[in-house]
Each structure stands twice: as structure tokens, then as C-alpha cells.
Amino acid sequence: MKNIIVAILVVASMIMINPTIAIADDRSANGVGFVAGSTYGFGIGYKHKFRNSPVAFQVAGLPIVTEEELILTGGLALQFTLHQGNYGSTFISIAASAIHITDRWVSQHDETLIAAGPGIGIEWRLYENFSFVFDVPAAAFFDPKEGFISLLPIPNVTLMYTW
């Protein structure tokens, strides 16, 4: 697993250094919308695709506060476009997310779950500036206290408005 992650990071750094390796769009793009997934995180998201580059980054997060609990979610993803078409694109991604649940009254009852891994996905342009993203990662789940838990292909989905 460690060798796979190192290989993905090497390829990603090569693409970031030399954007002509992959298909590059000549304009930058921004997007806001809803994100849910194992490695993308959960909540409200923002995505930026760099000009003249196949690289895009996405952040997502949402705090949920109830009478008993505080739930914090967050995620960060890098996407590298493989092919850009008229109605969508395909990409590879590397992403990580975390969810932290804490009891608001008893500080010893904290739980944290971290997921990270590479993925492959597709983005469809639905209507004018709306797009839907489906990404299947190899998500490695970790507990900071227990260590590695499992490796699961739990998908990520995103609904974005882009401009």
C-alpha cells in the first residue's frame, strides 16, 4: 500500500510540474455545492480548477451541533484530469477526510475517523453550469488511537454549480 501511495504522489507531482502531460483546459473554473463520500468528506464544498492545468483541488466540511454532540467533518482532494470532453471529464484523485465526534459535556468521549486514498472518477455536466461527480477511491480508514481499520471502495459524490 505504501508503494502505491508513493507512486501516485510521484505521478501527481510530475503532472503538477509539467501540465502538458495531461489534457489541459485553457480557463480556470470555480464551483460550490454539496459533497459526500469516504475520502472527499461531507458537507458544503468548494472546487477550483487551475488555468492551463489539469489540476483541481476541492475542500469540503460541515459542523453539526446538537444538544449532546459536536460533529466536525472535513475533506481535501486533488484531482488530475485525464480527458476533457464536451459533456464531462475523467480524472484520478488523491483525497483525505476526517470526521470528529465529541460529547459536548464529557470530554473523554471523543471519536475520530480518518480516510485517505487514491481514486478514479468521472464528472458529468448536467445542465449549463451544474455538474455531478462520481469517484470510486481505495479508501484506507484509520483511527488515531487504534491505527489502520480497513480498506474499502466507498464512493464519493458531488453536485456542484461551476462558473
GIBELWO-V386407 format. One record per residue. N is the residue number from 1. RES is the residue in one small letter. PSI is psi in radians with two decimals (* if undefined). NEAR is the number of other C-alpha atoms within 12 Angstrom. D_FIRST is the distance of its C-alpha to the first C-alpha in Angstrom with 1 decimal. Layout:
n & res & psi & near & d_first
N & RES & PSI & NEAR & D_FIRST
N & RES & PSI & NEAR & D_FIRST
This chain:
n & res & psi & near & d_first
1 & m & -0.73 & 15 & 0.0
2 & k & -0.70 & 11 & 3.8
3 & n & -0.64 & 9 & 5.4
4 & i & -0.79 & 15 & 5.1
5 & i & -0.73 & 21 & 6.4
6 & v & -0.74 & 15 & 8.7
7 & a & -0.74 & 15 & 10.0
8 & i & -0.74 & 25 & 10.8
9 & l & -0.65 & 23 & 12.5
10 & v & -0.81 & 15 & 14.4
11 & v & -0.74 & 22 & 15.6
12 & a & -0.73 & 29 & 16.6
13 & s & -0.60 & 20 & 18.5
14 & m & -0.71 & 18 & 20.2
15 & i & -0.71 & 27 & 21.4
16 & m & -0.61 & 25 & 22.6
17 & i & -0.72 & 15 & 24.5
18 & n & 1.56 & 17 & 26.0
19 & p & -0.18 & 25 & 26.5
20 & t & -0.13 & 19 & 28.3
21 & i & -0.67 & 21 & 25.0
22 & a & 3.01 & 26 & 24.9
23 & i & 2.24 & 23 & 27.9
24 & a & 2.34 & 28 & 29.5
25 & d & 2.55 & 25 & 31.9
26 & d & 0.11 & 16 & 35.0
27 & r & 2.65 & 16 & 35.3
28 & s & 2.79 & 20 & 33.4
29 & a & 2.57 & 25 & 32.9
30 & n & 2.70 & 24 & 32.6
31 & g & 2.59 & 30 & 32.0
32 & v & 2.59 & 26 & 32.5
33 & g & -2.70 & 28 & 31.8
34 & f & 2.40 & 29 & 30.0
35 & v & 2.41 & 39 & 26.2
36 & a & 2.26 & 32 & 24.5
37 & g & 3.00 & 41 & 20.9
38 & s & -0.78 & 44 & 17.7
39 & t & -0.28 & 48 & 16.2
40 & y & -0.32 & 50 & 19.6
41 & g & -2.89 & 40 & 21.5
42 & f & 2.35 & 36 & 25.0
43 & g & -2.58 & 34 & 28.4
44 & i & 2.35 & 29 & 30.3
45 & g & 2.75 & 33 & 28.3
46 & y & 2.37 & 32 & 29.2
47 & k & 2.42 & 34 & 27.7
48 & h & 2.20 & 28 & 28.8
49 & k & 2.20 & 27 & 28.3
50 & f & 2.59 & 25 & 29.4
51 & r & 2.41 & 17 & 32.4
52 & n & 0.59 & 22 & 31.9
53 & s & 2.58 & 29 & 28.1
54 & p & 0.05 & 39 & 25.4
55 & v & 2.38 & 40 & 23.7
56 & a & 2.61 & 36 & 24.3
57 & f & 2.69 & 31 & 23.3
58 & q & 2.41 & 40 & 23.9
59 & v & 2.60 & 35 & 24.6
60 & a & 2.67 & 38 & 25.6
61 & g & 2.86 & 32 & 27.0
62 & l & 2.18 & 24 & 29.7
63 & p & 2.37 & 21 & 31.5
64 & i & 2.12 & 21 & 33.1
65 & v & 2.15 & 16 & 35.9
66 & t & -3.11 & 14 & 37.8
67 & e & -0.56 & 11 & 40.4
68 & e & -0.55 & 15 & 38.0
69 & e & 2.75 & 20 & 34.5
70 & l & 2.13 & 24 & 32.9
71 & i & 2.12 & 26 & 29.7
72 & l & 2.27 & 28 & 27.9
73 & t & 2.62 & 36 & 25.2
74 & g & 2.69 & 36 & 23.6
75 & g & 2.68 & 38 & 21.0
76 & l & 2.31 & 36 & 20.2
77 & a & 2.51 & 41 & 18.8
78 & l & 2.31 & 36 & 18.9
79 & q & 2.47 & 42 & 19.9
80 & f & 1.94 & 44 & 20.4
81 & t & 2.26 & 35 & 23.2
82 & l & -0.71 & 29 & 22.9
83 & h & 2.34 & 23 & 26.4
84 & q & 2.14 & 22 & 29.3
85 & g & -3.04 & 17 & 32.1
86 & n & -0.55 & 13 & 35.3
87 & y & 0.23 & 18 & 34.0
88 & g & -2.95 & 24 & 30.4
89 & s & 2.83 & 28 & 27.2
90 & t & 2.67 & 29 & 23.6
91 & f & 2.85 & 34 & 20.7
92 & i & 2.72 & 36 & 17.0
93 & s & 2.76 & 40 & 16.0
94 & i & 2.21 & 43 & 13.7
95 & a & 2.80 & 41 & 15.1
96 & a & 2.54 & 37 & 15.3
97 & s & 2.84 & 37 & 18.1
98 & a & 2.56 & 36 & 19.8
99 & i & 2.28 & 35 & 22.7
100 & h & 2.18 & 29 & 25.0
101 & i & 2.23 & 25 & 27.8
102 & t & 2.50 & 25 & 30.6
103 & d & 2.26 & 19 & 34.0
104 & r & -0.29 & 17 & 36.7
105 & w & -0.47 & 13 & 39.0
106 & v & 1.90 & 12 & 36.9
107 & s & -0.27 & 13 & 34.3
108 & q & -0.22 & 10 & 32.6
109 & h & 1.12 & 15 & 31.2
110 & d & 2.49 & 21 & 28.3
111 & e & 2.38 & 23 & 25.0
112 & t & 2.40 & 24 & 22.0
113 & l & 2.24 & 33 & 19.0
114 & i & 2.37 & 35 & 16.3
115 & a & 2.41 & 42 & 14.0
116 & a & 2.65 & 40 & 11.7
117 & g & 2.99 & 41 & 9.7
118 & p & 2.78 & 41 & 10.8
119 & g & 2.99 & 36 & 13.7
120 & i & 2.41 & 33 & 16.6
121 & g & 3.11 & 30 & 20.1
122 & i & 2.49 & 31 & 23.8
123 & e & 2.22 & 33 & 26.7
124 & w & 2.33 & 28 & 30.2
125 & r & 2.05 & 24 & 33.3
126 & l & -1.08 & 17 & 35.5
127 & y & 2.03 & 14 & 38.8
128 & e & -1.75 & 15 & 39.7
129 & n & 0.10 & 20 & 37.4
130 & f & 2.47 & 23 & 35.3
131 & s & 2.66 & 29 & 31.9
132 & f & 2.29 & 31 & 29.4
133 & v & 2.36 & 36 & 25.6
134 & f & 2.13 & 31 & 23.2
135 & d & 2.32 & 36 & 19.5
136 & v & 1.93 & 30 & 16.8
137 & p & 2.92 & 34 & 13.4
138 & a & 1.52 & 32 & 10.2
139 & a & 2.04 & 37 & 11.2
140 & a & 2.16 & 31 & 9.5
141 & f & 2.39 & 28 & 12.7
142 & f & 2.54 & 26 & 13.7
143 & d & 2.20 & 20 & 17.2
144 & p & -0.49 & 17 & 18.3
145 & k & -0.64 & 12 & 20.3
146 & e & -0.42 & 13 & 18.2
147 & g & -2.63 & 14 & 14.6
148 & f & 2.37 & 18 & 11.8
149 & i & -1.01 & 17 & 13.7
150 & s & 2.97 & 19 & 12.0
151 & l & 2.00 & 20 & 10.1
152 & l & 2.55 & 22 & 13.0
153 & p & 1.08 & 22 & 14.3
154 & i & 2.09 & 27 & 17.2
155 & p & 2.79 & 28 & 19.1
156 & n & 2.45 & 41 & 20.5
157 & v & 2.58 & 31 & 24.2
158 & t & 2.41 & 40 & 26.5
159 & l & 2.02 & 30 & 30.2
160 & m & 2.61 & 34 & 31.5
161 & y & 2.14 & 27 & 34.8
162 & t & 2.64 & 26 & 34.4
163 & w & * & 18 & 37.0
